[in-house]
């Protein structure tokens, strides 16, 4: 049940299986998730149900189209949008799927278009690449229309040149925490002027790096974009430590976008940064998809009870691989966190160690947590308070 599209996938065999619909076996389009937590193309699922097959194609639990919801995870949608495709009409390759409609609407030379003077009676239609020839002889087009077309063509050429010169436009925080535009993968002319992001990226890309420890550096969002650009081609990195690196929430967003489908990283240490609950939300979204990470250390950040609650809910409902979670020294976590910890004790069997030492949890709350753990016979769960 493939969708009718004007592109083919580049290196389709390399597309992560988690991004593919198990009905059509292609990268998902307009993905939806069922109540049993399986994702499919919306159109594929609708056609599946219309043939009176009312069970999930993956697990055979009962489903209805009304109980499926659109996938809104930023990380997941972003990965689908970045899949490279090739236009069937003009054969241009290396187009990000999320940009394909813009390619068709503004760039594709073989797209059939109509003359802008059709409202004046011109009946011409043909490939975009032939429109300029028609424009020179069209008797229906006014001088003003010709000038507007020339300006539009110049603007599209400029935009296309910028796209080739800068692979990716991204957001970066300035000194006040606001968002500004920056560019990834700009040419580096002088090796001595490389940023910390350049150096880490080169190390990941050029060495078969297994353990990477970065301590006491200032890593900006732009540095993080540079670092994660090396991730797609790396299959060896298992231990990543970015400790005391002034890492903020937007940097975490860029990091987690690339880790969601990572299948080899096992240990992530973001100790002593400036991560808040917003950064934890990105991490929680990543954990819903990631199946390799077993240790997550978030000590000495600015995480509150809400951040702990998000991580616990993800571990209970979406992730069975995380074994060790550390929130050591997050002073904004207080005694009110006991309800989240109780939820973890009751409903999660995968986490074996939870570190809440040096948080703002008073003795009576600590005592309640340990008694609750004993009451539920969770001797396998170590809770450090």
C-alpha atoms as one frame of an Amber mdcrd trajectory, in Angstrom:
protein
   0.000   0.000   0.000   2.674   2.524  -1.011   1.738   6.153  -1.292   1.619
   7.746  -4.752   4.624  10.075  -4.645   6.967  11.591  -7.208  10.187  10.460
  -5.549  12.245   7.352  -4.863  14.254   6.821  -1.691  18.038   7.045  -1.812
  19.628   3.966  -0.204  16.269   2.654   0.959  17.923  -0.361   2.554  19.710
   1.968   5.001  16.515   3.580   6.341  16.111   2.674  10.011  13.507  -0.053
  10.454  11.905   1.976  13.262  11.002   4.655  10.705   9.249   2.168   8.397
   5.572   1.277   8.314   5.196  -2.498   8.715   2.220  -2.494   6.334   3.849
  -0.936   3.253   7.464  -1.460   4.440   8.415   2.097   3.466   9.293   5.194
   5.500   6.138   6.377   7.212   4.064   9.200   5.731   1.723  11.096   8.062
   2.471   8.591  10.860  -0.093   7.611  13.487   0.326   5.525  16.635  -2.220
   2.977  17.858  -3.320   2.436  21.448  -0.921  -0.526  21.555   1.995   1.854
  20.725   2.709   0.728  17.130   3.148   3.275  14.331   2.003   3.155  10.709
   1.265   5.470   7.780  -2.181   6.951   8.337  -3.376   5.920   4.875  -1.996
   2.386   5.274  -3.767   1.920   8.601  -7.054   3.296   7.230  -6.919   0.873
   4.286  -5.994  -1.983   6.628  -9.049  -1.326   8.827 -11.356  -0.777   5.830
 -10.754  -4.390   4.798 -12.315  -5.512   8.121  -8.961  -6.324   9.670  -9.540
  -4.877  13.135  -6.350  -6.096  14.779  -2.950  -4.393  14.906  -0.657  -5.585
  12.057   2.215  -5.857  14.563   0.758  -7.392  17.728  -2.799  -8.425  16.723
  -4.449  -6.467  19.533  -7.806  -4.931  18.658  -7.616  -1.439  17.086  -9.830
   1.226  15.542  -8.860   4.229  13.457 -10.584   6.512  15.989  -8.215   5.348
  18.721  -5.077   6.107  16.727  -3.373   9.473  17.176  -0.970  11.471  15.030
   2.701  11.090  15.932   3.883  14.500  17.126   7.325  13.680  18.567   9.654
  16.333  17.140  12.601  13.935  17.009  10.667  11.278  15.084   9.127  13.695
  12.550  12.496  15.377  12.035  14.171  12.053  11.202  11.461  11.247   8.664
  11.818  14.696   7.076  15.602  14.267   6.711  15.397  11.014   4.715  16.993
  11.622   1.305  14.933  11.110  -1.853  15.364  11.418  -5.631  12.849  13.243
  -7.819  11.278  10.928 -10.407  10.596  13.840 -12.754  13.948  15.642 -13.035
  16.150  12.953 -11.406  17.658  15.407  -8.904  18.971  13.464  -5.898  19.834
  14.170  -2.250  16.608  16.067  -1.528  15.396  15.902   2.061  11.907  14.437
   2.040  10.563  17.294   4.150  11.704  19.729   1.437  10.415  17.722  -1.515
   7.179  19.666  -1.960   9.180  22.913  -2.160  11.365  21.251  -4.798   8.266
  20.380  -6.864   6.630  23.779  -6.391   9.689  25.955  -7.085  12.658  24.080
  -8.561  11.858  20.878 -10.486  12.649  21.519 -14.155  10.302  18.770 -15.392
   7.252  19.825 -13.413   4.346  20.673 -15.727   3.224  24.253 -15.134   0.839
  26.657 -16.824   1.575  30.134 -18.077   0.959  32.926 -15.580  -1.077  34.665
 -18.261  -3.672  31.884 -18.403  -6.196  34.290 -16.843  -5.662  36.497 -19.905
  -6.317  33.614 -22.310  -2.917  31.910 -22.749  -3.378  28.118 -22.998   0.309
  27.108 -22.775   1.432  24.404 -20.375   4.691  22.477 -20.284   7.836  21.645
 -18.273   9.198  24.444 -16.101  12.500  24.311 -18.007  10.661  25.404 -21.192
   8.725  28.243 -19.622  11.423  30.848 -20.272  11.298  30.039 -24.011   7.519
  30.438 -23.977   7.840  33.620 -21.928   9.854  35.294 -24.679   7.066  34.807
 -27.223   3.905  34.887 -25.070   1.652  37.703 -26.320  -0.680  37.478 -23.293
   1.922  38.340 -20.648   2.209  41.981 -19.556   5.548  43.762 -18.999   4.856
  43.860 -15.262   4.270  40.094 -15.204   7.581  39.551 -17.014   9.455  41.644
 -14.409   7.782  39.792 -11.546   8.797  36.458 -13.089  12.425  37.581 -13.475
  12.551  38.728  -9.838  11.050  35.420  -8.697  13.571  33.430 -10.744  16.476
  35.409  -9.246  15.167  34.848  -5.734  14.843  31.089  -6.280  18.388  30.903
  -7.686  19.732  32.772  -4.659  17.842  30.473  -2.302  19.164  27.400  -4.114
  22.753  28.674  -3.904  22.370  29.281  -0.179  21.009  25.765   0.231  24.093
  24.311  -1.460  26.489  26.486   0.545  24.906  25.755   3.912  23.750  22.232
   4.525  21.516  22.995   7.488  19.983  26.086   9.078  19.617  25.640  12.803
  18.720  27.507  15.963  21.283  28.516  18.554  21.078  30.308  21.855  22.805
  33.640  22.254  24.215  34.903  25.533  20.736  35.772  26.813  19.253  32.376
  25.973  17.376  33.687  22.901  17.326  31.829  19.594  19.372  32.989  16.615
  20.169  31.410  13.263  23.429  29.591  12.685  24.895  27.278  10.038  26.162
  23.734  10.326  29.107  22.334   8.386  30.524  25.635   7.167  33.940  25.194
   5.532  36.838  25.321   8.006  39.764  27.152   6.463  42.306  27.158   9.307
  42.807  24.120  11.529  44.005  26.272  14.455  40.642  28.076  14.550  38.569
  24.914  14.960  35.931  25.079  17.673  35.426  22.429  20.328  32.505  21.179
  18.220  34.794  20.749  15.197  37.398  18.887  17.230  34.895  16.477  18.789
  33.189  15.871  15.432  36.510  15.091  13.759  37.442  12.726  16.549  34.159
  10.817  16.233  34.325  10.790  12.434  38.002   9.907  11.989  38.575   7.511
  14.882  36.686   4.363  15.786  35.759   6.005  19.051  34.158   3.767  21.714
  34.432   5.958  24.833  34.319   9.747  24.571  34.846  11.876  27.687  34.479
  15.650  27.370  34.884  17.616  30.610  34.883  21.310  31.499  34.379  22.678
  27.979  31.856  25.294  26.806  29.667  23.517  24.259  27.170  25.800  22.512
  24.158  24.665  20.509  26.169  25.294  17.325  28.961  23.080  18.688  26.389
  20.376  19.391  25.082  20.572  15.825  28.629  20.085  14.625  29.183  17.126
  16.970  25.993  15.256  16.066  26.691  15.610  12.345  29.243  12.813  12.837
  26.759  10.431  14.489  25.049   8.951  11.384  28.313   7.386  10.177  29.497
   6.200  13.599  28.661   2.691  14.816  31.222   2.276  17.626  30.471   4.945
  20.246  29.101   3.304  23.404  30.010   5.769  26.176  29.444   9.527  25.837
  30.252  11.926  28.686  29.623  15.673  28.332  30.227  16.804  31.903  30.440
  20.408  33.083  30.120  21.640  29.495  27.548  24.463  29.984  25.111  22.382
  27.925  21.654  23.931  27.711  18.234  22.632  26.690  18.539  23.476  22.997
  21.819  21.575  22.806  20.061  18.602  24.408  17.357  18.893  21.739  19.934
  18.574  18.930  21.677  15.699  20.735  18.523  13.679  21.380  17.268  14.123
  17.817  20.238  12.080  16.633  20.177   9.569  19.493  16.545   8.499  19.158
  17.342   5.773  16.634  20.909   5.113  17.794  21.491   1.385  18.331  24.933
   1.348  19.945  25.228   4.107  22.597  24.790   2.539  26.040  25.953   5.219
  28.499  25.085   8.943  28.416  26.468  11.256  31.111  25.313  14.900  31.076
  26.570  15.663  34.591  26.829  19.267  35.862  25.308  21.261  32.989  22.381
  23.726  32.730  19.632  21.286  31.783  16.079  22.052  32.932  12.788  20.162
  32.660  12.565  21.279  29.026  15.763  19.374  28.282  14.358  16.399  30.196
  11.331  16.474  27.874  13.679  16.020  24.894  15.452  13.189  26.705  12.123
  11.514  27.536  11.044  11.709  23.886  14.347  10.146  22.884  13.946   7.311
  25.398  10.569   6.431  23.903  12.375   5.422  20.702  15.901   4.508  21.789
  16.507   0.834  22.584  20.225   0.769  23.439  20.752   3.287  26.257  21.047
   1.608  29.677  22.636   4.375  31.798  21.522   8.025  31.956  23.269  10.409
  34.384  21.815  13.890  34.850  23.428  14.906  38.132  23.886  18.553  39.191
  21.499  20.139  36.697  18.367  22.276  37.198  15.788  19.502  37.053  12.644
  19.607  39.203  10.075  17.067  40.383   8.337  17.508  37.021  11.454  16.352
  35.185  11.709  13.268  37.388   8.016  12.552  36.772   8.539  12.694  32.977
  11.474  10.274  33.133   9.570   7.854  35.377   6.490   7.899  33.124   8.683
   7.176  30.099  10.442   4.310  31.888   7.100   2.825  32.971   5.203   3.200
  29.691   7.713   3.247  26.851  11.208   2.030  27.777  12.373  -1.307  29.180
  16.101  -0.874  28.548  17.161   1.859  30.968  18.881   0.268  33.990  20.506
   3.189  35.821  19.062   6.686  36.246  20.957   9.333  38.227  19.568  12.731
  39.239  22.190  13.307  41.917  22.403  16.863  43.293  19.367  18.360  41.556
  18.341  20.644  44.420  14.957  21.482  42.863  13.831  17.889  43.448  12.162
  17.811  46.863   9.945  15.603  49.025   7.046  15.897  46.567   8.941  13.544
  44.251   7.885  10.544  46.364   4.765   9.979  44.237   6.874   9.565  41.103
   9.255   7.235  42.954   6.308   5.200  44.245   5.032   4.926  40.661   8.450
   3.659  39.554   8.610   1.089  42.373   5.161  -0.276  41.556   5.226  -0.322
  37.768   8.774  -0.543  36.405  11.017  -3.605  36.552  13.858  -2.533  34.283
  15.523   0.253  36.306  17.810  -1.305  38.909  19.432   1.838  40.313  17.951
   5.290  41.000  20.258   7.936  42.437  18.587  10.869  44.237  21.452  11.661
  46.601  22.025  15.323  47.496  18.548  16.302  46.304  16.313  18.350  48.583
  14.469  15.332  50.018  13.881  15.440  53.780  14.466  12.438  56.017  10.789
  11.514  56.430  10.328  11.316  52.624  13.490   9.228  52.288  12.204   6.875
  54.974   8.825   6.556  53.206  10.503   5.665  49.920  12.596   2.896  51.461
   9.597   1.458  53.349   7.550   1.509  50.127  10.329  -0.313  48.289  10.411
  -3.029  50.949   6.599  -3.296  50.982   6.636  -4.049  47.234   9.539  -6.520
  47.596  11.772  -4.449  45.322  15.066  -5.679  46.714  16.352  -5.668  43.117
  15.944  -1.867  42.973  18.692   0.214  44.624  17.511   3.729  45.530  20.244
   6.072  46.736  18.948   8.901  48.896
